[in-house]
Amino acid sequence: MTILVLAATGKTGRRVAASLGSLARPASRSSETRFDWSDLDTWKPALEGVTGVYLVPGDDPEAVASFVSLAVESGVTRFVQLSMRSVPDDDPFEAPVRASGVDWTILRPVWFMQNFSEDMFLPMILAGEAALPTGDGVHPFIDVQDIADVAVAALTGDGHAGQVYELTGPDALSFPDAFARIAAASGRAVRFSDVPAPAFTATLVDLGYPEDIASLVTVLLTNIRDGREAHLSDGVRRVLGRAPRTFADYVKAAEPTWAATA
């Protein structure tokens, strides 16, 4: 069994690759095995001898379709695809895997806890000022390691073919509460302020985000304000037979990151 792990330097990919160990073939634009969605010459070498794929799509559904077709031709018999919660079942990024004719599993997680320590919310924490269009809406953030654990189980075990797993943490909390917990653990004061959606989108564009990505991020955050993302899902327990990690677990593990970057 050889499993190609795409986006192997990303938040989920590197954890999936680490958990798979010798079964993994990590691939990214900077890995020993190169993979670039925009460079078709990297696809076939990455797929040589591969039986399974952890698929993190790029931004072009037609490219995903072409890659899935080539992967099946190359001998891939199982896909586990990273998606996101609330996408429709006819989502164009999921459709090629669903129609591949081989085993597939789709993971639909919510916002990652690690976004507070490895991504877009970290600069806000370091600056002591978090301005988001979420109000007091709550969200069941998930630990990325739980996503990786579910992915590994689906890639290596039986009983997951044709399944769509929604993945959340065990409870929902607001962004003000999340920042307050981080502040209490790290000793950093983090002031939260609610901002209108258009102003937040404009801020992201000023920071260099493409307009379509800035708009998408804004919509996802305003969904939290509106209460559309508050409900819990049981995907982690269904797959792993245990509860997902809590936000308190995450804060305890991530606290050195905030302290070390003081």
N, C-alpha and C positions, 0 to 999 in steps of 0.2 A: 504494500500500500504506500503510494506516494501522493501527498496532498499539496497542491499548489495553493499557497496563501497569498492572495493579492493584498495590496496596500500594507505590506508587511512591516513598514515603519510607522504605521498609523496606530491610533489608540487601540482598536480592536485587533488589527492584524498582527501586531507584534506580540500581543498576549496569546492569540490563537497559535501562532508559530512556536512560542515558548512552551505552551502546554502540549503541543503535539510532539515536540522534541525531534527525534530522528525521522519521524514520518513526514515532517514539513519540508516543503521547498519554498522558502520565503522569497517573494518577488515584489519589486518596486522599481522605481526609476533609479534608485541608488543602491539596490541590493546586488549581490553577486549574480543572482539570476535577475536579469533586467526585465521589467514589464512596464510598458507605457501605453496607455489607451490610444494615444495619438501616433504611435509607431507600430504599424502592423508587423514589421519584421521581428519584433520582440515576442510576438504571441506564440508562434509555433515552437521555438526552442524552449520556452517556458513550459509548454504543455507536454513535451516529450516524456513518455513513460508515466504520465500522471493518471491516477484513477479517480481522484476527487479534487474539488476546487472550493475554497472559501472565496466567494465572489463578492467583492466590494465594487459596485458599479462606478463608472465614470459619469460624465454629464451628458452622454449621448446614448439614448436607448437603441439606436441603430447599431452602434458599435458593440453594445452588449449582445444584441442578437447575433451579430457576426461572430463574436468571440464564443458564444455558447455553441453555435453550430460547428465551429472549428474544434472546440473542445470535445464534443461528442464524436466527431470524425476521428479525433486523435485517441479515443479510448476512454474518455472520462465517463464514469457511470454514476457519479453523485455530485450534486451541487448543494452547498449551503450558502444562501445569499443574505447579505445584510441589507435590510430595507429600513423602513421607519413606520412607526405607528400612524394609523389614520389614513394611509394611502388606500385607494380603492383596489378591489380585486382585479381590475383590468389595467392596473398601473403598467405603463409601457416598459419600465425597467424590470419588473417582475415577470412580464409575459413571456420572454424568451426562455426562461428557466422552466416555467410551468409547462411550456409546449415542447420541451427538449426531448421527451420520450425516455428519459432516465430518471433515477431517483432525485428528488429535490426537496429541500426544506427552506422555508423563508423565515427569517428572524425580523421582527418588527419592534425594536426597542424604543423607549422614550428618550428624553434628554439624558446625557451621561453625567454622572456625578463628577467625573474627571474633567468636565469643562470648567470646573472651578479651580483646578490645579494644573491643567495642561493645555488650556485653550482660551476661548474668548472672555471668560469671566475672570481669569487670573489677573490681567492688567487692572481691572476694576478693583480687585482686592488690594493689589499693591498700591494703587492710588488712593485707596480709602473712600472711593466714591463709586457707587453702582447706580446707573440710571437705565432703567428698563421699562418697556411698556407692558408690564405684567400685573401691576397693582398687587392685591393680596391673593390673587388666584394661586391655587396649590397644584403641585405636580409630583408624581411618584418617581423621582430621579432613580436611575439604575446605575449600579457599579459596573464598569466595563468588564471587570473580571468575570462577572456573572454571565455577560454576553459571550465572552470567550469560552467559558465552561460549557454553556449550552451548545455553542458552535462545535466544539470538540466532540461532545456527546453525539451530535447529529452526524458529524463527519465519520465517526468511527464505530457507532453502534447501530442497532437495528430498531425498527419501530417508528422512525421519524419521516419516512418518505411521504410526500404529499401533505405535510403538516405546515401550518403557519402559526408561529409562536409569537404572541405579544409578550414583551418582556418589560416588567416594571420593578421598581423597588417595593418594599413591604408596606410603605406608608407614603402619604403625600404631604408636602410642606410647601410653604410659599417661599419666594425668593427673599423677602425680608427675613424670614426665619432662618433660611439657609445661610445667609450672610452673617446673621447674628451668631449662629452656632460656630461658624468659622472664626469670627472675631473673638468669641469667648475662648476658643481652643488655641488660637495663635497669638492672642494679645494685640491683634491689629484692630483698630476701629474702622468699620466699614459702614458708611452712611448710604442707605438705599433711598432712591427717589423714583417715583413713577413718572414716566414721560409719555407724551402722545406718540402714537405710532409713526406719523410722518416725520417727526423730529428724530426719532430713533433711526429710521431708514436713512435719513440724510446724514446722520452721524456715521453710520456704517460706510456709506459711499465716500464720505470725507476720509475715512480710514483706509480706503483702497478696495473695499468690497465691490465687485460688479453689481450693477443695479438689480439684476434679477435675483442674485443671491441675497442681497440686502433686503429685498422685498420678501423673499421666502422666509428668511430668519425672522423678520418682523411679524409675519403672519403666524408663524409657529409660536412666537412668544405671546401674541395677542390672543391666541387660542387658549393659552393658560389663563390669561386675565378673564376670559369669558367662561371659564370652568369646563371647557371641552376636554381637558386632559387630566382631570382629577381622578378618574376611576382607576382602580388597580386591576392588574391582569395576573393570571396564575401560571404563565409560561415557564418561569424558572422552576417552580415546584413540580410542574408536570414532567419536565425533562430530568431534573436533577434529584427530585425527591426531598428537597430541603427548601427552606425559606431563602429569599434573596438577601444579600447583605444590606444592612441599614445605613442610613446617612451618618449616623454616629460612628459606625465602623469605619466608614470612608474618611471622615474628618480625622479620626485618630491616626489612621495610616498616612494621610496626606499632610498632616500638620507640619512635619519637617520641611516640606516644600515651601510653604509660606514663610516659615521661620528662616530657612536657608537663603531665601531671596530678599531678605529684609534690606 
